[in-house]
């Protein structure tokens, strides 16, 4: 079920990407994107007793207030869905859903713009929707653990107790992660003191605290980078290149620095997989190799440094794809606005393969 769910959601994401520029209204967003999502969850969008559009939610003296969809199971409302135009940020519109939730009998509310779905419940106070979602699903970033959670909302897999058991954990794990990411970017005095006082016996003056704050930031960042680099290299079977003349970095490296010499980034991994997907039209995957160096991420034919297919230069504020024409040692760099821009150079990449053949 989970693999099928992922496949259908990936198809929906492709649909959203292809059609969104032609979707000009909130109503069109509902019809083109949200209704297919509800259908993927297994609910009959043509059955008005199961999926009810424009469901009336009278709020106090306000009569005729309508929520976009109410989903019922066994005659009871389980989910209310409020939709916004695909260009809008869903996080900015939860007050309307909050009002509808208060007068509905559903335990869960969803706010969506057709590609991001925020799931809410009443974990803080009964029958009052929480300000923050306990679960968010982004069609452009489908993760296996998110699919497992979403499966509990499908018609065949709906399980109220399972959702409620995990909702609180999801909410607080998300909150803890947010605080941790803040600490990674800018360690607080409390964290610095907690760590440093375990090994530094002298008083922490303001000057020393400032110095140790920077040390702490570097230590955490280095630890995370090295962990990510190790995992990526293990997953992609990357061999670190033996330094050659062409591998010499432009900028000198401080040998006494604690910064990792080579750290494969997530963007480099994403870029390499895009290149691999393109080149598999002409090459078996076994002939496409990766080598991460200090100055670039190299993609080679047959793991041969004399047969570069392309290089990713992602180590500065600007991203470049280096293409190789007619076997030249020095390639041509193309500026990328995003990693996805690599697809624009499909013909050039395939031409490089043809040259080596």
SERO-4910 file (N, C-alpha, C, O; in steps of 0.05 Angstrom, whole numbers):
BEGIN
 pado doro    nc1    nc2    nc3   cac1   cac2   cac3    cc1    cc2    cc3    oc1    oc2    oc3
  Unk    A     17    -24      0      0      0      0     17     25      0     12     44    -14
  Unk    A     39     24     16     56     48     19     70     55     -7     71     79    -14
  Unk    A     80     35    -22     93     40    -47     74     51    -68     80     69    -83
  Unk    A     50     39    -68     29     49    -87     21     78    -80     18     94    -98
  Unk    A     19     84    -55     12    111    -46     34    131    -55     27    152    -65
  Unk    A     59    123    -51     81    141    -59     81    145    -90     84    168    -99
  Unk    A     76    124   -105     76    126   -134     54    145   -143     59    162   -161
  Unk    A     31    143   -132      8    160   -140     12    189   -132      4    207   -146
  Unk    A     24    193   -108     30    220   -100     52    233   -117     51    257   -122
  Unk    A     71    217   -125     92    227   -143     80    235   -170     87    256   -182
  Unk    A     60    220   -180     46    227   -204     31    253   -201     30    270   -219
  Unk    A     18    256   -177      4    281   -172     23    305   -171     16    326   -180
  Unk    A     46    301   -159     66    323   -158     74    331   -186     76    355   -192
  Unk    A     78    312   -204     84    318   -232     61    334   -245     66    353   -260
  Unk    A     37    326   -238     13    340   -249     13    369   -239      7    388   -255
  Unk    A     18    373   -213     19    400   -202     39    417   -216     34    439   -224
  Unk    A     63    406   -219     85    421   -232     78    429   -261     84    451   -271
  Unk    A     65    410   -275     59    415   -303     36    435   -307     36    450   -326
  Unk    A     16    435   -289     -8    450   -293    -10    476   -277    -27    493   -283
  Unk    A      7    480   -257      3    502   -238      3    530   -252    -11    547   -243
  Unk    A     19    533   -273     19    559   -286     -7    566   -300    -13    589   -307
  Unk    A    -23    545   -304    -49    549   -317    -72    551   -297    -95    555   -305
  Unk    A    -66    547   -272    -86    547   -251    -87    575   -239    -68    583   -225
  Unk    A   -108    590   -244   -109    618   -236   -128    624   -213   -129    647   -204
  Unk    A   -143    604   -203   -162    610   -182   -161    588   -160   -149    567   -165
  Unk    A   -172    594   -137   -173    575   -115   -191    552   -123   -185    529   -117
  Unk    A   -213    557   -137   -231    536   -145   -217    516   -164   -221    492   -162
  Unk    A   -201    527   -183   -186    510   -201   -165    493   -186   -160    470   -193
  Unk    A   -153    505   -165   -134    490   -149   -147    466   -136   -136    444   -135
  Unk    A   -172    470   -126   -187    448   -113   -192    426   -133   -188    403   -127
  Unk    A   -202    434   -156   -210    414   -176   -186    399   -188   -187    374   -192
  Unk    A   -165    413   -193   -142    401   -207   -123    386   -188   -111    366   -196
  Unk    A   -120    395   -164    -99    385   -146   -111    371   -121   -102    349   -114
  Unk    A   -130    384   -107   -139    374    -81   -157    350    -84   -155    330    -70
  Unk    A   -176    351   -103   -194    328   -107   -179    303   -115   -186    282   -104
  Unk    A   -159    304   -133   -143    280   -138   -129    269   -113   -126    245   -110
  Unk    A   -120    288    -95   -107    279    -70   -127    264    -53   -120    242    -42
  Unk    A   -151    274    -50   -172    260    -35   -177    233    -47   -181    213    -32
  Unk    A   -178    232    -73   -183    206    -87   -160    186    -82   -165    162    -79
  Unk    A   -135    196    -81   -112    179    -76   -115    167    -48   -106    144    -44
  Unk    A   -126    181    -29   -130    170     -2   -152    149     -1   -156    136     19
  Unk    A   -166    145    -24   -185    124    -26   -214    132    -22   -232    115    -23
  Unk    A   -219    158    -19   -247    167    -15   -260    172    -41   -247    182    -60
  Unk    A   -286    167    -43   -302    170    -67   -310    199    -70   -329    208    -57
  Unk    A   -296    214    -87   -302    242    -90   -329    247   -104   -339    270   -104
  Unk    A   -341    226   -116   -367    229   -129   -390    219   -111   -413    219   -119
  Unk    A   -383    212    -86   -404    204    -67   -408    226    -47   -391    231    -30
  Unk    A   -430    241    -49   -435    265    -32   -440    258     -3   -442    276     14
  Unk    A   -442    232      3   -445    225     32   -418    218     44   -416    215     68
  Unk    A   -397    216     27   -370    210     37   -352    234     34   -337    240     53
  Unk    A   -352    247     12   -337    272      8   -356    294      2   -369    295    -19
  Unk    A   -360    312     21   -380    333     19   -367    360     14   -353    370     31
  Unk    A   -371    371    -10   -360    397    -16   -377    419     -5   -401    416     -1
  Unk    A   -365    442      1   -380    466     11   -398    459     34   -421    465     35
  Unk    A   -386    445     54   -401    437     78   -406    461     96   -388    476    102
  Unk    A   -432    465    103   -439    488    119   -431    485    148   -437    465    161
  Unk    A   -416    504    158   -407    505    186   -416    532    198   -401    551    197
  Unk    A   -440    533    208   -450    557    221   -433    564    246   -430    546    263
  Unk    A   -423    588    247   -406    596    270   -420    619    285   -420    642    276
  Unk    A   -432    612    308   -446    633    323   -468    646    307   -486    633    297
  Unk    A   -466    672    305   -486    687    290   -481    687    260   -498    695    244
  Unk    A   -457    677    252   -451    675    224   -463    650    212   -455    628    219
  Unk    A   -481    654    194   -495    631    181   -484    628    153   -477    647    139
  Unk    A   -484    603    144   -476    597    117   -447    596    112   -438    594     89
  Unk    A   -430    596    134   -401    592    131   -396    564    120   -408    545    130
  Unk    A   -378    562    101   -374    536     88   -344    528     89   -326    545     83
  Unk    A   -339    503     95   -312    492     93   -311    477     66   -331    466     58
  Unk    A   -288    477     53   -286    467     26   -295    437     24   -310    430      6
  Unk    A   -284    420     42   -292    392     41   -294    381     69   -278    388     87
  Unk    A   -313    363     73   -314    346     97   -314    317     88   -329    310     70
  Unk    A   -296    301     99   -295    273     93   -307    257    115   -300    261    139
  Unk    A   -326    240    108   -339    223    128   -332    194    125   -327    184    102
  Unk    A   -331    180    147   -327    151    147   -348    139    166   -350    147    189
  Unk    A   -363    120    156   -385    108    171   -404    129    181   -415    127    203
  Unk    A   -408    149    165   -428    170    171   -418    191    190   -433    210    195
  Unk    A   -394    189    200   -383    209    219   -361    225    206   -344    214    191
  Unk    A   -360    252    210   -338    268    198   -312    261    212   -309    261    236
  Unk    A   -292    256    195   -265    250    206   -244    271    199   -223    273    211
  Unk    A   -251    286    178   -231    305    167   -245    329    154   -263    325    138
  Unk    A   -236    353    160   -245    376    146   -221    388    131   -199    388    141
  Unk    A   -226    397    106   -204    407     89   -211    435     79   -232    439     67
  Unk    A   -193    453     84   -195    480     74   -173    485     53   -150    479     58
  Unk    A   -180    496     30   -162    499      8   -156    528      2   -172    545      5
  Unk    A   -131    532     -7   -122    559    -16   -110    556    -44   -104    534    -53
  Unk    A   -107    579    -58    -94    579    -84    -66    568    -81    -53    572    -61
  Unk    A    -56    554   -102    -30    541   -101     -7    561    -96     14    552    -86
  Unk    A    -11    586   -102     11    606    -98     12    615    -69     32    627    -61
  Unk    A     -9    611    -53    -10    621    -26      5    603     -7      7    579    -11
  Unk    A     16    616     14     29    601     36      8    591     55     -7    607     67
  Unk    A      6    565     59    -16    554     75    -13    561    105    -33    563    119
  Unk    A     12    566    114     16    572    142      2    598    150     -2    603    174
  Unk    A     -4    616    131    -15    642    138    -45    642    139    -57    664    143
  Unk    A    -58    619    137    -88    619    135   -101    600    154   -123    591    148
  Unk    A    -88    593    176   -101    573    193   -123    583    211   -138    568    223
  Unk    A   -127    610    212   -148    621    229   -176    613    219   -194    608    235
  Unk    A   -179    612    193   -205    605    181   -211    575    188   -233    569    196
  Unk    A   -191    558    184   -195    530    190   -200    527    220   -216    509    228
  Unk    A   -187    543    236   -190    543    265   -220    547    273   -230    533    291
  Unk    A   -233    566    259   -262    571    265   -279    547    257   -297    540    272
  Unk    A   -274    536    234   -290    513    225   -286    489    243   -305    474    249
  Unk    A   -261    485    252   -255    462    268   -272    463    294   -281    442    304
  Unk    A   -275    486    305   -288    490    331   -317    480    330   -327    469    350
  Unk    A   -330    483    307   -359    475    306   -363    448    292   -385    438    290
  Unk    A   -341    436    283   -344    409    270   -339    387    290   -328    392    312
  Unk    A   -346    363    283   -342    340    300   -317    325    292   -310    305    304
  Unk    A   -303    334    271   -279    320    261   -256    324    281   -253    346    292
  Unk    A   -239    304    283   -216    306    301   -192    318    286   -173    326    299
  Unk    A   -193    320    260   -170    329    245   -179    350    223   -200    347    211
  Unk    A   -162    370    220   -166    390    199   -142    392    181   -119    388    191
  Unk    A   -146    397    156   -124    399    137   -126    426    122   -148    434    113
  Unk    A   -104    440    121   -102    465    106    -82    460     83    -60    451     88
  Unk    A    -90    465     59    -73    458     36    -75    479     14    -95    493     10
  Unk    A    -53    480     -2    -52    496    -26    -49    478    -51    -42    487    -72
  Unk    A    -53    452    -47    -52    433    -69    -25    419    -71    -24    398    -84
  Unk    A     -4    430    -59     21    415    -59     33    413    -31     51    396    -27
  Unk    A     23    428    -12     31    425     16      5    421     32    -14    435     29
  Unk    A      6    401     50    -17    394     66     -9    394     96      7    378    105
  Unk    A    -21    412    111    -16    414    140    -39    402    155    -63    409    151
  Unk    A    -33    383    172    -53    368    188    -53    378    217    -33    380    230
  Unk    A    -78    385    226    -81    396    253    -99    378    270   -115    363    259
  Unk    A    -96    381    296   -114    367    315   -118    385    339   -111    409    339
  Unk    A   -128    373    361   -133    389    385   -118    377    409   -130    368    429
  Unk    A    -92    376    406    -75    363    427    -72    380    452    -68    370    473
  Unk    A    -74    407    449    -70    425    472    -96    427    488    -95    424    512
  Unk    A   -118    434    474   -144    437    488   -165    423    471   -166    426    447
  Unk    A   -183    407    485   -204    392    470   -221    411    453   -230    432    463
  Unk    A   -226    403    429   -244    416    410   -234    444    401   -249    459    389
  Unk    A   -209    451    408   -197    476    399   -172    469    383   -153    458    394
  Unk    A   -173    476    358   -150    467    340   -124    481    348   -123    504    354
  Unk    A   -103    465    349    -77    475    356    -68    496    335    -76    495    312
  Unk    A    -51    514    344    -41    535    326    -22    524    305    -20    534    283
  Unk    A     -7    503    312     12    491    293      5    463    285     -6    448    302
  Unk    A     10    455    261      4    428    252     22    407    266     45    413    272
  Unk    A     11    384    270     27    362    281     41    346    259     59    330    264
  Unk    A     31    351    234     42    335    211     39    352    186     18    363    181
  Unk    A     61    353    170     60    367    144     70    349    122     90    335    125
  Unk    A     56    349    100     63    333     76     68    352     53     51    368     46
  Unk    A     92    350     41    100    366     18    103    346     -6    120    329     -5
  Unk    A     87    350    -27     89    331    -49    116    331    -63    123    312    -76
  Unk    A    131    353    -60    157    355    -73    179    341    -56    202    339    -65
  Unk    A    172    332    -32    192    320    -14    179    298      2    175    300     26
  Unk    A    172    276    -12    158    254      0    178    236     15    197    226      3
  Unk    A    174    233     40    191    216     57    176    192     66    151    193     70
  Unk    A    190    170     70    177    145     77    162    147    104    140    136    106
  Unk    A    174    161    123    160    162    149    135    179    147    115    173    161
  Unk    A    134    199    129    110    215    124     89    198    111     65    201    117
  Unk    A     97    181     93     77    163     79     65    144     99     41    137     96
  Unk    A     80    134    118     69    116    138     47    130    155     27    118    161
  Unk    A     52    156    161     32    171    176      8    176    159    -15    173    168
  Unk    A     12    184    133    -10    190    116    -28    166    111    -52    168    108
  Unk    A    -16    142    111    -31    118    107    -53    114    128    -74    102    122
  Unk    A    -49    125    152    -69    123    173    -94    141    166   -115    138    179
  Unk    A    -91    159    147   -113    176    139   -128    165    114   -148    177    106
  Unk    A   -118    144    102   -132    132     79   -158    119     88   -161    112    111
  Unk    A   -176    115     69   -201    102     75   -198     74     86   -211     67    106
  Unk    A   -181     59     74   -177     31     83   -159     29    108   -160     10    123
  Unk    A   -142     49    111   -123     48    133   -129     66    157   -113     68    175
  Unk    A   -152     81    155   -157    101    176   -158     88    204   -172     68    208
  Unk    A   -142     99    221   -140     89    249   -137    112    268   -115    123    271
  Unk    A   -159    120    280   -159    143    298   -139    140    321   -124    159    327
  Unk    A   -139    116    334   -122    113    357    -92    114    349    -76    126    364
  Unk    A    -85    103    326    -57    104    317    -49    133    311    -26    141    318
  Unk    A    -67    148    299    -60    176    293    -57    192    319    -37    207    321
  Unk    A    -75    189    337    -73    204    362    -49    196    379    -37    213    392
  Unk    A    -42    170    378    -18    161    392      7    174    382     25    180    397
  Unk    A      8    178    355     33    189    344     32    219    341     53    232    338
  Unk    A      8    231    342      6    260    337     22    277    357     36    295    349
  Unk    A     19    270    382     33    286    403     64    283    399     79    302    401
  Unk    A     72    258    394    101    253    390    111    269    366    132    282    367
  Unk    A     95    269    344    103    284    320    106    313    325    124    327    316
  Unk    A     87    324    340     86    352    346    111    361    362    124    380    355
  Unk    A    118    346    383    140    354    400    167    347    388    187    361    393
  Unk    A    168    326    372    193    320    358    199    342    338    222    351    336
  Unk    A    179    352    324    182    374    306    192    399    320    210    413    311
  Unk    A    180    405    344    188    428    360    217    426    369    232    446    369
  Unk    A    224    402    378    252    398    388    271    401    365    293    413    368
  Unk    A    264    391    342    282    393    318    286    422    311    308    431    304
  Unk    A    264    438    312    266    466    306    285    480    325    302    496    316
  Unk    A    283    474    351    301    487    370    330    478    366    349    493    369
  Unk    A    333    452    359    361    442    354    373    456    330    397    464    331
  Unk    A    358    460    309    368    474    285    376    503    291    395    513    280
  Unk    A    361    515    310    369    542    319    395    541    333    412    559    330
  Unk    A    399    521    350    424    518    365    448    514    346    470    523    351
  Unk    A    443    498    324    464    493    305    473    519    292    497    524    289
  Unk    A    454    536    285    460    562    272    473    582    291    492    596    284
  Unk    A    461    583    315    471    603    334    468    592    362    447    595    375
  Unk    A    489    577    372    487    565    398    480    585    420    492    606    422
  Unk    A    462    577    438    454    594    460    474    593    482    491    575    483
  Unk    A    474    613    500    492    613    523    488    588    540    507    577    550
  Unk    A    462    579    542    457    555    559    470    531    548    482    515    563
  Unk    A    469    527    521    482    504    510    512    505    512    525    486    519
  Unk    A    523    529    507    553    532    508    562    526    536    582    511    540
  Unk    A    549    537    556    557    532    584    554    502    591    571    491    605
  Unk    A    532    490    582    528    461    588    551    444    578    560    426    593
  Unk    A    560    449    554    581    433    542    609    440    553    624    423    560
  Unk    A    614    466    554    641    475    561    648    470    590    670    463    597
  Unk    A    628    473    607    633    469    636    640    440    643    649    434    665
  Unk    A    637    422    624    643    394    629    674    388    626    684    368    636
  Unk    A    688    407    613    717    402    609    733    427    615    758    425    618
  Unk    A    721    450    616    736    475    620    732    485    649    709    492    656
  Unk    A    753    485    665    750    490    694    752    520    701    745    527    724
  Unk    A    761    537    683    763    565    690    736    579    687    718    568    673
  Unk    A    732    602    699    707    617    696    702    625    667    721    632    653
  Unk    A    677    624    659    670    632    632    663    662    631    640    670    637
  Unk    A    683    678    625    678    707    623    662    712    597    659    694    580
  Unk    A    653    736    594    638    744    570    655    739    544    644    730    524
  Unk    A    680    745    546    698    742    522    701    712    516    700    704    493
  Unk    A    706    696    537    710    668    533    684    655    523    684    637    506
  Unk    A    661    664    534    636    653    525    631    658    495    621    641    481
  Unk    A    638    682    487    635    689    458    653    671    441    645    662    420
  Unk    A    678    667    450    696    650    435    686    621    434    687    608    413
  Unk    A    677    610    457    668    583    458    641    579    443    635    557    434
  Unk    A    626    601    440    602    599    424    609    592    395    596    576    382
  Unk    A    630    606    385    638    600    357    651    572    355    646    558    335
  Unk    A    666    564    376    677    537    376    655    516    375    656    496    361
  Unk    A    634    521    391    611    503    393    597    501    366    590    479    357
  Unk    A    593    524    353    579    523    327    596    507    307    584    491    292
  Unk    A    622    511    306    639    497    288    639    467    294    638    450    276
  Unk    A    640    460    319    641    432    327    616    417    319    617    395    308
  Unk    A    593    430    324    567    417    316    565    415    286    557    394    275
  Unk    A    572    437    272    571    437    242    589    416    230    581    401    212
  Unk    A    614    414    240    633    394    230    623    366    235    625    349    217
  Unk    A    612    361    259    602    335    265    579    327    246    579    304    236
  Unk    A    561    345    241    538    339    223    548    335    195    540    316    181
  Unk    A    566    353    185    576    350    158    591    324    153    587    311    133
  Unk    A    607    316    173    622    291    170    603    267    170    608    248    156
  Unk    A    582    268    186    563    247    187    548    244    161    544    222    150
  Unk    A    539    267    150    525    267    124    544    258    102    536    241     85
  Unk    A    569    267    102    588    260     81    593    230     82    594    217     61
  Unk    A    596    218    105    600    190    108    577    174     97    580    154     83
  Unk    A    553    182    104    529    168     96    525    170     65    518    150     52
  Unk    A    530    194     54    526    197     26    546    181     10    540    168    -10
  Unk    A    571    181     19    592    166      5    587    136      7    592    122    -12
  Unk    A    576    127     30    569     99     32    547     92     13    547     71      1
  Unk    A    527    110     11    503    104     -6    510    105    -35    500     89    -51
  Unk    A    528    124    -43    534    128    -71    560    114    -79    567    115   -103
  Unk    A    573    101    -60    599     87    -66    619    107    -78    632    100    -98
  Unk    A    621    130    -66    640    151    -76    668    144    -68    673    138    -44
  Unk    A    686    146    -87    715    144    -81    727    172    -80    724    187    -99
  Unk    A    741    178    -58    755    204    -58    778    203    -77    795    185    -75
  Unk    A    780    222    -95    801    222   -115    828    227   -103    831    242    -84
  Unk    A    848    213   -114    876    219   -107    882    247   -118    879    250   -142
  Unk    A    891    266   -102    896    293   -112    914    293   -137    935    281   -136
  Unk    A    905    307   -158    921    311   -182    922    340   -187    912    356   -172
  Unk    A    936    347   -209    939    376   -215    912    389   -218    907    411   -209
  Unk    A    893    375   -232    867    387   -237    850    387   -213    830    402   -211
  Unk    A    857    371   -192    841    370   -168    850    391   -148    837    394   -127
  Unk    A    872    405   -153    882    424   -134    862    447   -130    853    460   -149
  Unk    A    854    452   -105    834    472   -100    844    500   -106    868    505   -104
  Unk    A    826    518   -114    833    545   -121    842    560    -96    862    575    -96
  Unk    A    827    555    -74    833    569    -49    850    550    -31    844    527    -29
  Unk    A    871    561    -18    887    544     -1    871    535     23    853    549     33
  Unk    A    877    511     32    864    499     55    882    501     80    906    493     78
  Unk    A    871    510    101    886    512    126    889    484    138    870    472    146
  Unk    A    914    474    138    918    447    148    911    444    178    906    422    187
  Unk    A    911    466    192    905    464    221    875    468    227    866    467    250
  Unk    A    860    472    206    831    477    209    817    451    217    825    430    208
  Unk    A    796    454    233    780    431    240    758    425    219    744    405    221
  Unk    A    756    443    199    736    439    178    742    414    162    766    410    156
  Unk    A    723    397    155    728    373    139    739    381    112    729    400     99
  Unk    A    759    366    102    771    373     76    752    368     53    749    385     35
  Unk    A    738    345     54    718    339     33    692    331     47    692    312     63
  Unk    A    671    346     42    645    340     53    624    341     31    617    362     21
  Unk    A    614    317     24    593    316      4    567    328     14    558    320     36
  Unk    A    556    347      0    532    360      9    507    347     -3    508    331    -21
  Unk    A    484    354      9    459    343     -1    453    353    -29    443    337    -46
  Unk    A    460    378    -35    456    388    -62    473    374    -83    465    369   -105
  Unk    A    498    367    -75    515    352    -93    503    324    -98    504    314   -121
  Unk    A    492    312    -77    480    286    -81    456    288   -100    453    271   -118
  Unk    A    439    309    -95    415    312   -113    424    317   -142    412    306   -160
  Unk    A    444    334   -145    454    340   -172    465    316   -186    459    311   -210
  Unk    A    480    300   -171    492    276   -183    471    256   -192    474    242   -212
  Unk    A    449    254   -176    428    236   -183    412    245   -208    402    229   -224
  Unk    A    409    272   -211    397    282   -235    414    276   -260    403    267   -280
  Unk    A    440    280   -258    458    274   -280    457    244   -286    456    236   -309
  Unk    A    457    228   -265    456    199   -269    430    191   -284    430    174   -302
  Unk    A    407    203   -276    382    196   -288    382    203   -318    372    188   -335
  Unk    A    394    226   -325    396    234   -353    414    215   -368    407    207   -390
  Unk    A    437    209   -357    457    193   -372    449    164   -374    460    149   -391
  Unk    A    431    154   -357    423    126   -359    407    121   -385    401     98   -391
  Unk    A    399    142   -399    387    138   -425    407    126   -445    399    112   -464
  Unk    A    433    131   -440    453    121   -459    473    103   -446    489     89   -459
  Unk    A    474    102   -419    494     87   -405    481     70   -383    462     78   -371
  Unk    A    492     46   -377    484     31   -354    495     45   -329    516     58   -330
  Unk    A    480     43   -307    488     57   -282    516     49   -273    530     65   -261
  Unk    A    524     24   -279    551     15   -269    574     30   -281    596     30   -271
  Unk    A    569     44   -304    591     59   -317    593     88   -308    610    103   -317
  Unk    A    574     96   -291    574    124   -281    585    125   -253    575    112   -235
  Unk    A    607    140   -249    621    141   -223    622    169   -213    620    188   -227
  Unk    A    625    171   -186    626    197   -173    653    199   -158    663    180   -146
  Unk    A    664    223   -159    688    230   -142    684    258   -131    682    277   -146
  Unk    A    684    259   -105    682    286    -92    710    295    -86    726    281    -73
  Unk    A    716    320    -94    742    332    -88    738    357    -72    716    365    -66
  Unk    A    760    370    -65    758    394    -49    746    417    -65    734    435    -53
  Unk    A    749    417    -91    740    440   -107    715    435   -124    702    454   -133
  Unk    A    708    409   -128    684    403   -144    676    374   -139    690    359   -127
  Unk    A    651    368   -148    641    341   -147    642    330   -176    627    340   -193
  Unk    A    658    310   -181    662    300   -208    645    276   -214    641    259   -197
  Unk    A    635    274   -239    620    252   -249    635    241   -273    639    255   -293
  Unk    A    643    215   -272    662    204   -291    650    180   -305    632    167   -296
  Unk    A    661    175   -329    655    151   -344    675    129   -336    699    133   -338
  Unk    A    665    106   -327    681     83   -320    701     89   -299    723     77   -298
  Unk    A    695    108   -281    713    115   -259    740    124   -269    761    119   -256
  Unk    A    741    136   -293    766    144   -306    767    175   -305    750    189   -316
  Unk    A    788    184   -291    791    213   -288    796    228   -314    793    252   -316
  Unk    A    804    213   -335    808    224   -361    782    225   -378    782    235   -401
  Unk    A    761    215   -366    735    215   -381    714    229   -364    694    216   -355
  Unk    A    717    255   -359    697    269   -343    671    273   -359    672    281   -382
  Unk    A    649    266   -346    623    271   -359    613    299   -353    602    312   -370
  Unk    A    617    307   -328    611    335   -320    622    339   -292    630    320   -279
  Unk    A    621    363   -282    628    369   -255    608    388   -243    597    406   -256
  Unk    A    604    385   -217    586    403   -203    603    421   -185    618    412   -168
  Unk    A    600    447   -189    614    467   -172    594    480   -154    582    500   -161
  Unk    A    590    468   -131    569    478   -112    581    489    -86    567    491    -66
  Unk    A    607    495    -86    621    502    -61    621    532    -56    634    541    -37
  Unk    A    608    548    -73    607    576    -69    578    586    -70    560    569    -72
  Unk    A    574    611    -68    546    622    -68    532    617    -94    508    613    -95
  Unk    A    547    616   -116    536    609   -142    541    580   -149    562    569   -142
  Unk    A    522    567   -163    525    539   -171    530    538   -200    518    552   -216
  Unk    A    549    520   -208    556    517   -236    556    488   -244    564    471   -228
  Unk    A    548    482   -268    551    456   -280    573    459   -301    571    475   -320
  Unk    A    594    443   -299    616    444   -318    612    422   -339    612    398   -332
  Unk    A    610    430   -364    605    411   -386    631    407   -401    648    425   -402
  Unk    A    634    384   -414    658    377   -429    651    371   -458    634    353   -463
  Unk    A    663    386   -476    658    383   -504    682    372   -519    705    382   -515
  Unk    A    679    352   -535    700    342   -552    724    333   -536    747    334   -545
  Unk    A    719    324   -511    741    313   -495    761    333   -484    783    326   -476
  Unk    A    753    359   -484    772    379   -474    777    376   -444    759    368   -429
  Unk    A    801    382   -436    807    380   -407    792    401   -391    782    395   -370
  Unk    A    790    425   -402    776    447   -388    748    449   -399    744    453   -423
  Unk    A    729    447   -381    701    447   -390    690    475   -391    704    495   -386
  Unk    A    665    476   -398    650    502   -400    631    503   -376    614    485   -373
  Unk    A    632    524   -360    615    526   -336    589    540   -343    589    561   -357
  Unk    A    567    528   -334    541    540   -337    529    547   -310    527    530   -292
  Unk    A    520    571   -307    508    580   -282    481    568   -278    464    567   -297
  Unk    A    476    558   -254    450    546   -247    436    562   -226    448    571   -206
  Unk    A    411    567   -231    395    581   -210    386    561   -188    383    569   -165
  Unk    A    383    536   -196    376    515   -177    387    489   -188    395    487   -211
  Unk    A    387    468   -171    397    442   -179    381    431   -203    391    418   -220
  Unk    A    355    437   -203    337    427   -224    345    438   -252    337    426   -272
  Unk    A    360    460   -253    368    471   -278    386    452   -294    390    456   -318
  Unk    A    397    432   -281    414    412   -295    399    399   -318    410    393   -339
  Unk    A    372    396   -314    356    384   -336    357    400   -362    353    388   -383
  Unk    A    363    426   -360    364    442   -384    387    435   -402    387    442   -426
  Unk    A    407    421   -391    431    414   -407    432    384   -414    453    373   -416
  Unk    A    409    372   -416    407    344   -422    421    337   -448    437    318   -449
  Unk    A    416    353   -469    428    347   -496    458    348   -495    472    332   -507
  Unk    A    469    368   -480    498    371   -478    511    348   -463    532    338   -471
  Unk    A    497    339   -442    507    316   -426    508    291   -443    527    276   -442
  Unk    A    486    286   -458    485    262   -475    505    264   -497    516    243   -506
  Unk    A    511    288   -507    531    292   -528    559    285   -518    575    274   -534
  Unk    A    565    290   -493    590    283   -482    594    252   -482    616    242   -487
  Unk    A    573    238   -475    574    209   -476    580    199   -504    596    181   -509
  Unk    A    566    211   -523    570    203   -551    599    207   -560    609    191   -576
  Unk    A    612    228   -551    640    233   -558    658    210   -549    675    201   -564
  Unk    A    654    201   -524    671    180   -513    666    154   -527    684    137   -530
  Unk    A    641    150   -536    636    125   -550    650    124   -577    647    105   -592
***
